[in-house]
Protein backbone atom coordinates (compact mmCIF):
# COMPACT_ATOMS: atom_id res chain seq x y z
CA UNK A 1 0.00 0.00 0.00
CA UNK A 2 1.39 3.42 -0.97
CA UNK A 3 0.87 6.78 0.81
CA UNK A 4 -0.54 9.83 -0.88
CA UNK A 5 -1.70 13.22 0.41
CA UNK A 6 -5.08 14.88 0.06
CA UNK A 7 -5.46 18.61 -0.88
CA UNK A 8 -5.07 19.57 2.79
CA UNK A 9 -1.75 17.78 3.00
CA UNK A 10 -3.05 14.93 5.14
CA UNK A 11 -1.46 11.62 4.17
CA UNK A 12 -3.97 8.97 3.15
CA UNK A 13 -3.29 5.40 2.10
CA UNK A 14 -3.96 4.47 -1.48
CA UNK A 15 -5.03 0.99 -2.49
CA UNK A 16 -2.38 -1.33 -3.84
CA UNK A 17 -3.07 -2.58 -7.32
CA UNK A 18 -3.00 -6.34 -7.46
CA UNK A 19 -0.99 -7.81 -10.31
CA UNK A 20 -3.27 -9.30 -12.91
CA UNK A 21 -2.59 -12.73 -14.30
CA UNK A 22 -1.89 -12.68 -18.03
CA UNK A 23 -4.86 -13.83 -20.11
CA UNK A 24 -4.91 -17.52 -20.90
CA UNK A 25 -7.76 -17.70 -23.43
CA UNK A 26 -5.22 -18.29 -26.21
CA UNK A 27 -3.77 -21.26 -24.33
CA UNK A 28 -7.19 -22.81 -23.72
CA UNK A 29 -7.92 -22.34 -27.41
CA UNK A 30 -4.77 -24.38 -28.03
CA UNK A 31 -6.12 -27.09 -25.73
CA UNK A 32 -9.30 -27.16 -27.79
CA UNK A 33 -7.27 -27.27 -31.01
CA UNK A 34 -5.24 -30.20 -29.70
CA UNK A 35 -8.32 -32.19 -28.72
CA UNK A 36 -10.03 -31.34 -31.99
CA UNK A 37 -6.88 -32.21 -33.94
CA UNK A 38 -6.70 -35.67 -32.39
CA UNK A 39 -10.42 -36.15 -33.07
CA UNK A 40 -9.91 -35.02 -36.69
CA UNK A 41 -7.27 -37.70 -37.23
CA UNK A 42 -9.55 -40.32 -35.72
CA UNK A 43 -12.45 -39.19 -37.91
CA UNK A 44 -10.21 -39.33 -40.96
CA UNK A 45 -9.29 -42.91 -40.08
CA UNK A 46 -12.98 -43.73 -39.75
CA UNK A 47 -13.54 -42.66 -43.37
CA UNK A 48 -10.93 -45.07 -44.74
CA UNK A 49 -12.20 -47.59 -47.24
CA UNK A 50 -11.55 -51.30 -46.90
CA UNK A 51 -8.40 -51.52 -48.99
CA UNK A 52 -8.26 -55.32 -49.02
CA UNK A 53 -11.81 -55.57 -50.35
CA UNK A 54 -11.65 -52.66 -52.78
CA UNK A 55 -8.04 -52.63 -54.04
CA UNK A 56 -7.90 -51.50 -57.67
CA UNK A 57 -11.69 -51.19 -57.93
CA UNK A 58 -12.85 -47.57 -58.02
CA UNK A 59 -16.52 -48.53 -58.06
CA UNK A 60 -16.08 -50.65 -54.94
CA UNK A 61 -14.25 -47.76 -53.25
CA UNK A 62 -17.12 -45.42 -54.07
CA UNK A 63 -19.68 -47.89 -52.72
CA UNK A 64 -17.68 -48.34 -49.53
CA UNK A 65 -17.17 -44.60 -49.03
CA UNK A 66 -20.89 -43.95 -49.52
CA UNK A 67 -21.61 -46.05 -46.40
CA UNK A 68 -19.43 -43.69 -44.33
CA UNK A 69 -21.13 -40.38 -45.05
CA UNK A 70 -21.59 -39.65 -41.35
CA UNK A 71 -17.87 -40.12 -40.72
CA UNK A 72 -17.00 -37.78 -43.60
CA UNK A 73 -19.33 -35.08 -42.26
CA UNK A 74 -17.90 -35.46 -38.74
CA UNK A 75 -14.41 -35.19 -40.18
CA UNK A 76 -15.35 -31.97 -41.97
CA UNK A 77 -16.71 -30.34 -38.82
CA UNK A 78 -13.72 -31.35 -36.68
CA UNK A 79 -11.14 -30.33 -39.28
CA UNK A 80 -12.69 -26.89 -39.75
CA UNK A 81 -12.94 -26.24 -36.02
CA UNK A 82 -9.29 -27.23 -35.58
CA UNK A 83 -8.32 -24.98 -38.47
CA UNK A 84 -10.08 -22.00 -36.88
CA UNK A 85 -8.52 -22.57 -33.44
CA UNK A 86 -4.90 -22.94 -34.58
CA UNK A 87 -4.26 -19.31 -35.63
CA UNK A 88 -5.62 -18.05 -32.30
CA UNK A 89 -3.23 -20.21 -30.33
CA UNK A 90 -0.45 -19.27 -32.73
CA UNK A 91 -1.08 -15.56 -32.21
CA UNK A 92 -1.08 -15.99 -28.44
CA UNK A 93 2.11 -18.01 -28.56
CA UNK A 94 3.79 -15.35 -30.69
CA UNK A 95 2.82 -12.66 -28.18
CA UNK A 96 4.07 -14.83 -25.31
CA UNK A 97 7.45 -15.49 -26.92
CA UNK A 98 7.85 -11.89 -28.10
CA UNK A 99 7.29 -10.67 -24.53
CA UNK A 100 9.61 -13.14 -22.82
CA UNK A 101 12.23 -13.75 -25.50
CA UNK A 102 15.09 -11.54 -26.63
CA UNK A 103 14.26 -8.40 -28.57
CA UNK A 104 14.13 -8.95 -32.30
CA UNK A 105 14.04 -12.75 -32.05
CA UNK A 106 12.12 -14.70 -34.69
CA UNK A 107 10.84 -17.51 -32.46
CA UNK A 108 7.34 -16.09 -32.16
CA UNK A 109 6.99 -15.35 -35.86
CA UNK A 110 8.24 -18.80 -36.85
CA UNK A 111 5.91 -20.38 -34.30
CA UNK A 112 2.88 -18.58 -35.69
CA UNK A 113 3.89 -19.39 -39.28
CA UNK A 114 4.11 -23.10 -38.53
CA UNK A 115 0.60 -23.21 -37.12
CA UNK A 116 -0.74 -21.19 -40.05
CA UNK A 117 0.76 -23.82 -42.37
CA UNK A 118 -1.00 -26.54 -40.39
CA UNK A 119 -4.28 -24.65 -40.52
CA UNK A 120 -3.88 -24.31 -44.30
CA UNK A 121 -3.38 -28.07 -44.61
CA UNK A 122 -6.60 -28.66 -42.69
CA UNK A 123 -8.45 -26.11 -44.83
CA UNK A 124 -7.29 -27.81 -48.01
CA UNK A 125 -7.81 -31.27 -46.54
CA UNK A 126 -11.47 -30.52 -45.91
CA UNK A 127 -11.90 -28.50 -49.08
CA UNK A 128 -13.47 -31.25 -51.19
CA UNK A 129 -16.04 -32.23 -48.56
CA UNK A 130 -18.82 -30.11 -50.01
CA UNK A 131 -18.44 -31.81 -53.38
CA UNK A 132 -18.25 -35.37 -52.10
CA UNK A 133 -19.32 -35.90 -48.49
CA UNK A 134 -22.67 -34.18 -48.95
CA UNK A 135 -23.29 -36.10 -52.16
CA UNK A 136 -22.53 -39.61 -50.97
CA UNK A 137 -26.25 -40.14 -50.40
CA UNK A 138 -26.43 -40.42 -54.21
CA UNK A 139 -23.20 -42.23 -55.14
CA UNK A 140 -24.46 -42.97 -58.66
CA UNK A 141 -23.87 -39.30 -59.52
CA UNK A 142 -20.10 -39.58 -59.09
CA UNK A 143 -17.34 -40.75 -61.37
CA UNK A 144 -15.89 -43.65 -59.30
CA UNK A 145 -12.27 -42.65 -59.93
CA UNK A 146 -12.93 -39.14 -58.60
CA UNK A 147 -14.52 -40.48 -55.42
CA UNK A 148 -11.62 -42.90 -54.96
CA UNK A 149 -9.21 -39.98 -55.20
CA UNK A 150 -11.25 -38.08 -52.61
CA UNK A 151 -10.86 -40.89 -50.09
CA UNK A 152 -7.07 -40.65 -50.54
CA UNK A 153 -7.23 -36.87 -50.14
CA UNK A 154 -9.06 -37.04 -46.81
CA UNK A 155 -6.69 -39.76 -45.61
CA UNK A 156 -3.57 -37.70 -46.38
CA UNK A 157 -3.79 -33.90 -46.60
CA UNK A 158 -5.32 -33.18 -43.14
CA UNK A 159 -2.52 -35.25 -41.59
CA UNK A 160 0.18 -32.83 -42.75
CA UNK A 161 1.06 -31.39 -39.35
CA UNK A 162 4.73 -30.76 -40.17
CA UNK A 163 4.14 -27.02 -39.70
CA UNK A 164 3.29 -27.71 -36.05
CA UNK A 165 6.65 -29.44 -35.77
CA UNK A 166 8.32 -26.24 -36.92
CA UNK A 167 6.40 -24.33 -34.26
CA UNK A 168 7.47 -26.85 -31.63
CA UNK A 169 11.14 -26.46 -32.52
CA UNK A 170 10.89 -22.66 -32.43
CA UNK A 171 9.26 -22.86 -29.01
CA UNK A 172 11.94 -25.28 -27.85
CA UNK A 173 14.71 -22.90 -28.89
CA UNK A 174 13.01 -19.97 -27.18
CA UNK A 175 12.59 -21.99 -24.01
CA UNK A 176 15.90 -23.82 -23.72
CA UNK A 177 18.17 -21.05 -25.02
CA UNK A 178 16.42 -17.94 -23.76
CA UNK A 179 14.11 -19.05 -20.95
CA UNK A 180 11.08 -17.63 -22.73
CA UNK A 181 8.89 -20.55 -21.58
CA UNK A 182 9.09 -23.21 -18.86
CA UNK A 183 11.98 -25.59 -19.45
CA UNK A 184 9.82 -28.73 -19.48
CA UNK A 185 7.77 -27.22 -22.30
CA UNK A 186 11.00 -26.70 -24.20
CA UNK A 187 12.07 -30.33 -23.68
CA UNK A 188 8.66 -31.71 -24.73
CA UNK A 189 8.65 -29.42 -27.76
CA UNK A 190 12.15 -30.52 -28.76
CA UNK A 191 11.30 -34.24 -28.63
CA UNK A 192 7.83 -34.14 -30.17
CA UNK A 193 8.74 -31.34 -32.56
CA UNK A 194 11.70 -33.29 -33.90
CA UNK A 195 9.53 -36.39 -34.36
CA UNK A 196 6.89 -34.35 -36.17
CA UNK A 197 9.39 -32.69 -38.50
CA UNK A 198 11.24 -35.94 -39.27
CA UNK A 199 7.93 -37.62 -40.09
CA UNK A 200 6.83 -34.60 -42.12
CA UNK A 201 9.91 -34.50 -44.34
CA UNK A 202 9.89 -38.25 -44.93
CA UNK A 203 7.89 -39.94 -47.71
CA UNK A 204 5.45 -40.96 -44.96
CA UNK A 205 4.78 -37.31 -44.18
CA UNK A 206 1.19 -37.92 -43.12
CA UNK A 207 2.57 -39.67 -40.00
CA UNK A 208 3.16 -36.19 -38.58
CA UNK A 209 -0.58 -36.16 -37.91
CA UNK A 210 -0.13 -38.70 -35.15
CA UNK A 211 2.38 -36.56 -33.21
CA UNK A 212 1.59 -32.91 -33.92
CA UNK A 213 -1.83 -32.76 -32.21
CA UNK A 214 -0.44 -34.50 -29.12
CA UNK A 215 2.36 -31.93 -28.86
CA UNK A 216 -0.18 -29.14 -29.20
CA UNK A 217 -2.43 -30.56 -26.48
CA UNK A 218 0.40 -31.11 -23.97
CA UNK A 219 2.06 -27.73 -24.51
CA UNK A 220 -1.15 -25.70 -24.53
CA UNK A 221 -2.22 -27.39 -21.28
CA UNK A 222 1.17 -26.41 -19.88
CA UNK A 223 0.64 -22.78 -20.78
CA UNK A 224 -2.96 -22.80 -19.56
CA UNK A 225 -2.34 -24.47 -16.19
CA UNK A 226 1.32 -24.31 -15.30
CA UNK A 227 2.74 -21.10 -16.72
CA UNK A 228 2.65 -18.11 -14.39
CA UNK A 229 4.37 -15.50 -16.56
Beta strands, then each sheet from edge to edge (+ up, - down):
strand 1: 2-5
strand 2: 11-14
sheet 1: 1+ 2-
end
